Every structure is written in C-alpha cells, then in structure tokens.
C-alpha cells in the first residue's frame, strides 16, 4: 500500500521521468529549436551570422532543385505507401496462416532491415552497374540484352531503381509490425468464422483487416515520415544525381550545409522537412480515426 502511494505521487513520477526528459530535450527539442533559429540567418557557422528573416524560405521555394527534391520525396511517399502496405499485408497474412517454415521466412524478410543503409546502397550500386552489374548480367543470361541499362545514370530510371531498393529494404519491417498485430487477434474469432464457412478472403477482410486498423494507422505514419527522411541509402547510391534527378530534401539539405557551407539555407530545408512530417502526422490522425479493439 505504501509503495502504491509512492508510485502514484506526481512528485515521485517527475523525479523518475526528469533525467530521461532532460536528455530527450537536449538531443531532440534543443536541436529543433536551434535549427529553426538558424534558418533565419545567413551563416557558415564560422563567421558572424547575418539575419535575413524569411529570405532563406523565399529563395527555397524559388529553387528548382529544392522543388525537384520535394517532388522526388512525394514519389517515394506514394511508392512506399503502395508497395509497403500492400506487400507487407500480403506477406504478413501469408505467414499468419502458420505455413511451414514461417519463422524462417519472417527472418529472411526482416534481414534487409538490420543491414546498414549505406551498405545496402553500395550493394545495389554494384547490382545496377551498367558494365558489370548483376542485373544487366541476368538480362543477358535470359537473352534480354536489349533491356540493359545504366539504371542509376539515367534521369528517367533512377527514381524507380531507388524505389525498388527502398521497397526491398523496408517491406520486412512493416510486415513484422502488421504480423504482430495479426497474432494478437484471438483464434476463437477465426474458429467461429470457419464454422460459418467463411473463406480465407472473407476472414481477412471481415476479421483481420478491421482488427489491425489501429496498427495500420501507425504504420502509415512510419512509412510517410520515413519516406520524407531517406538519406543514407540515396546518398550512398546516387548522391542526388544525375543532375539532381534523385535529389530528396535530406540529401539537398546535406549538400547545401556541408558542400556549399550555407547552413542557414540548409536549416530552412530542415525546418520545412520537420513541418511536413508534423502535417502528415496530423492528417493521418484526422483521416484515420481508429481505436484499439478490445477483445
């Protein structure tokens, strides 16, 4: 009883939470606030800051390369939503059926997630190589040499090539999230559906899908915000090229900050990215109002 009284005390709770809150503030809130502050200045972080107000933002939206990076991010968002949600649901539902070796296949699908983004980028750089890459070699093997291509050097194909790599790397992550939600559904619901003669498709649409909607909402937020923040994978593969054709906001922010030393301008890009992520979370919360189901 005494322990319960101590743990219910707001002062005690604050004492336990305060160290974590201070660390979180130092490494999250303070950098965000400083980044927003810096976006109103022209600076290279070595000389005196020059206040320019909203000039960085004005220049940003007149910058054709930033506009291109924004469009590329939207392509990644839409492509990732379509690919990750559909494929993750399909593979997750397939493994949920207790197929033989499902733990092995779950590990295989999840394996790319634990690999370094930069490492995956370098791996696919070799696969996509126009001269000795595996992809072109396979096309040759099946007498499809006319389809050989410089996949990462062509402005018309580079984004599709990147989107495939993003899909390959992260679909297992979203599959595991959705599979965990499926395994939380009571078996009794499926047993009742079997007695009623429901098909596999009916069980998926009438039981599984409605009961994991709250997890799908979280997953949609993770997919969209993740697609807006891709950096290491794209930088290690194309560095935003060719001719900024694969530029995304994160790579363009890095380019402006560490290549041209325009840290105020880079901070403006970071602020826009932060605002976009916040807007996305708000839109998803408004449009996908769901509650966790109680069984």
N, C-alpha and C positions, 0 to 999 in steps of 0.2 A: 504493500500500500504506500509506504514511504517512497519507494523507488518510482512508483507511478506518479506520485505527486511531484517529484523532482523532474521527471521527464516531461511532464505536462506544463512546467513553468516556462513562460516565454523567455525569461532571462537565461535559463539553462540552455534552451534551444539556441538562442542567439550566440551564446559562448561557444557552442559546438560548431555552429554554422559559420561564424565570423572568419576563422582562418581561411576556409575554402572560398568564402565570398571575397575576401581581400585579394587572394591570388587570382580569382576569376576576373575581378575588376582590373587588376594590374595588367593582365595578359589579354583581356578582351575589351572592356569598356574604355580604358585609357587609350589604347592604340586607335580605336574607332574615333574617339573624340579628337585625338591629335591629328588623325588623317583628315577629318572634316575641317579642322582649323587650318591645316597646311594647304588645303585646296583653294584657299582664298589668297594665296601668296605665290609669287614667282620666286623660286629658290632652287639652288643646287645643294642645299644643306651645308655648304662650306662658306659661302659668303652671306652677307646680310640679306634677310628676307625682304622682299618688296611687296607690299599689299596691293593686290589688283582687283579685289572684290570678286565679282562674278565673271570676270574676263576669261578665266580658265574654262568655265562651263560654256560660255558663249562660243569660244574657239572650239571646244569639244564637239558641239553639235553642228559646227560648220566643217568639221574634219572628216573627209571622205573615208579615211582609213578607220576611224572610230565607227562611222556608220556601217562600214563593211564588217567590222568586228561584232557589232551589235546584231546584224543580220545573221552572221555565222553562229552566234550564240543561240539565236532563235531557231535556226536549223537544227542545232544539237539538242535543244529542248524538245522540239516536236518529234525529231527522230528518236530520241531516247525514251520519250513517253510511249510512243507507238511500239518500239522494239522491246523495251524493258518490261512494260506492263503486260503486253500480250505473251511474250516468250516466257517471262517469269511465271505468269499464271499457268501457262500450258505445261511447262516442265514441273512446276510445283505440284500441280494437280496430278500429273502422271506419277510422280514419286510418292504422292499421298496415298495412292492406291495400293501401297505395300507391295510393289513389284520386287522381284528377286534382285538383290544387289542394290537396293535403293540408297543405302548409306554410302556405298562406293561411288555411285553416280552423283550423289549430293556433294561428296568431297571433290570429285572431278570438276563439277560445275563451279564450285566455290574457289578452286585453286587459283584462277587468274586474279581474284580479288586481293589475295595476300601478296601478289607479286608487286614489285616497285613499279610505279607509273613510268618512270624514266627507263627502267629495264624493259618494260613491255614496248615502249616507244622505239627503243633501239632494236628490239627483236623484229618488230614489224617493218622497221626501216630496211632490214635485210630481206624480209619476205617480199616487200614491194619493190625492191631494187630492180631497175629496168634491165640491167645487164646480167646479173647472176642471181636474181631473186627467186625464191621458191615458187611464187605464184605464176610468174611467166614460164618457169620450167615445167610446172604442172600443165599449163596450157599447151606447151609444146608436146608434152607426153601424150595428150589426148588429141593431137593434130588440130589444135585451136590456136596455132601461132599467130593467126591474123588478129586475135584479140589481145595480143601482148601490148603492154602499155607502160609508159612512165607514170605510174599511178600518183606519186607524190609531187611530180614536177609539172603536172598539167592542172591548170586552174579549174578545168571543168570536172575533174575527177577527185581532186584532193580531199574535198569535204566528205564525199561518200566513202573514201578509203578510211578517213579518220573516224567516221560514224560507225563503220564496221568494227574497228578496234575498240571503240568505247563500248559498243554492244557486247563484244566478246569478253571484255574485262569485267563489266559490272552486272551482267544479267544474273550471274550466280548469287550475287549479294542480295538482289531484290527477290530472287527465287527463295532463298533461305528465310527471309523476313515473312514472305507470304506463306511458305510451307509451315513455319512455326505457328502462324495464326490458324491454319487449317487443322493442325494437330491439336489445337485447343478446343475444337468442336467435339461435343460428346458423341460417342459411337452410337448411342441409342437413337439419335435422330436419323442416322443412315440406316439403322436396322429397321426402324419404322417405315422409312421410305422403301426399303426392299420388300417389306411385307405388302405395301400398297402397289408394288410392281413398277416403281419408278425406274427410269433408265438412268444411265450414268450422266447423260447430259442434263436431265431434269434434276438430278441430285446436285450437280454443280451449280446450275442456275437458280434453283429454289432453296438450297441449303447453304452450300459452300460460299458462293459469292455474296449473298446478303449478310452472312455472319462474319465475313472478314473485311467488310467495307471500311470499318474504322482503321484497320491496318493499311488498307489501300490508300486512304487519305494521307496517312503519314508517309507512305511510300512515294506518293505523287510529289509531296513537298521535298523529299530527299532527292528524287530524280531531277526535278526542275532546278533546285538550288545547286545541286551538284553539276548540272549541265552549264550553269552560268559561271561556275568557278573552275572549270577544267584548265589546267596549266601544264603540269609536268609532262603528261602524255603528248600533248600537242607541241610543246616546246622541244622535246627530245626528238620528235619526228620531222617537223617542218619549220620550227621557229617562226611560225606565222606565214611562211611563204607558200608557193612562189608569188612574189609581188603582192604580199599581204592577202592572198586568196584564202588562206586558212587562219587568218588572224582572229582571235577572240579577245574579249575585254581583258582577261587576265594576262595574256601574252603581250597585248598592246600596252598595258599598264607597266609591265616589266620593261618593255622596250623603251618607253618614254622615261621611266625612272632611272634605269641602270645603263642604258645605252646613250641617251641624249642628255641625261642628268637634269631633266625637267621634273623635279619631284613634286612641285605644286600641281602641274598638269597631270602627273600620274596619280596624285591623291584625288583629284577631281574624278578620274576614271574609277578609282576605288570607291568613292562615295556614291557614284551612280550605280555601281555594281551592288553595293550594300542596300541602296534604296530599292533597286529592282527585286532583290531577294526578299526584302520586307513586304513589298507589294504582292509578290507571288504568294507568300505565306498567308497574307490577309485574304486574297482572292480565293485560295483553296479552302480556307476556313469558312468563308461565306458561302461558297458554291457547293461544298461537300459537307454539309452538316450531318454528322453521324455521331452515334453514341455507341460505346462498347456494349455489346449484347451480354445480358446476364442469362445464364442457362439454368 
